[in-house]
Amino acid sequence: MDAEKNENLRELVEKFVETKEVQSYISDIQAGEQILRDHPAPEPDDMLIANIKAEIALHVLPRKAAQFRQVLYKAVAIAAAVVIISVISVGLFERQIVLHPWYRRLNWVRFSIAWSRIWRLSEQE
């Protein structure tokens, strides 16, 4: 596994530097890894982790509430627009029928005249 790691590192370094400098870069990287292994970083104590989580929760919760309110406001606005459009459409439709009752009869008369002409033309052929 270590040989495969070194080969992958060599291929990667060769992409960025000239061939004669590759070994120098690889030895620097391996020395840095050895220093990190010899001197591990101390782990944070549980109280520090709890404080960080509490701080994050204080900042995240208001954002989630604001996002929820924003989505809710958009949904209410869309619902209000749909209701307004529906009321206006129904009002116009009812007004059209009430104000112009002759309109339906006129359309049926036009349709029946046109249909009778088409019928006569088909009979003549």
N, C-alpha and C positions, 0 to 999 in steps of 0.2 A: 504494500500500500504506500509506503514511504517513497519508493522508487517511482511509482506512478504519480504521486504528488509532485515530486521534483521534476519529472518530465513535463507535467502540465504547467508548472511554474516557469520552466525554461521556455516552453512554447509561448507563453504569455509575455514574458520579458523580451523575447526575440522580436515580437511585434512592435515594440516601442524603442528599442535601442539597437546599436550595432552589435554584431556577433562577438567581437573581442571584449565588449564591456558586459556581456551577459553574466558571466561567472561572478564578477564583482557585485552586480546587483542582487544576484541570488544569494550570495553569502551575506550581504547586508540584511536582506529580508529574513533569512534564517536566524541571524544573530538577534534581530529585533523580536522574532517569535520566541527565542530562548529567554530573552530578558523578561518578556511578558509572562512566560511560564514560571520563571524563578520568583517573580514578584507579583503575585496575584493581587487584584484590588480587593479591599475589604468589602464585605457585603453590608448593605445598610441594615440598621436594626428595624424591628417590627414597628416601633412607634413612628419612625420617619416614613415608612411605607404607608401607615395608616393616615398620617397627616397629609401626605401627597394625594392619596385617594379622596380624602375629605375635601381638599382644595379643588380637585378636579370636579367632584360632585357639585360643589357650590357654583362652579362656572358652567357646567353642562346642563343642569336642571333648568335654569332660567332660559337657556337657549331652546331646550326642548319645548318648554311651555310657550315661548314666543313662536316657535315654528307651528305648534298645534293651533295657537290662536290665528296665525296667518292662514293656515289651511282652512280653519273654521270660517274665517271672514270671507275667503274666496268662495267656499261652498255656499254660504248664505247669500252672497252676491249673485251667484249663478242661479240659485233657487228663486231669488227675487226676480231676476230677469226672466226666467221661464214663466213665473206666475204673471208678471206684467204682460208679457207677450201673449200668453194664453187669454188673459182677460180682454186685452185689446182685440185679439182675433175673434173671440166669441162675440164681443160687442159689435164688431164690424159685420160679422156674419149675420147676427140677428137683426141688426139695423138694415142690412141689405134686403133681407127677406121681408121685413115689416114695411119698409119704405117702397119697395118695388115688387109687389106680388105679381105684377103682370110679366115680370122678367122670365119666370119659368114658363109661362104660357107662350111667350114670344119665342123662346128657344125651341119648345116642342113644335110650334107652328113652322118655324124655319126647318127643323129637322124633318118634319113630315112632308113639307113641300120638296125638299131636296131628295128625300127617299122616293117620293112618287115620281119625280123626274128620272131618277136613276132606274126605277122599275120600268117606266115606259120605254126608256132607251134600250133596256135589255130585251123587252118584248118585241121591239121593232126589228132587232137583228135577227 
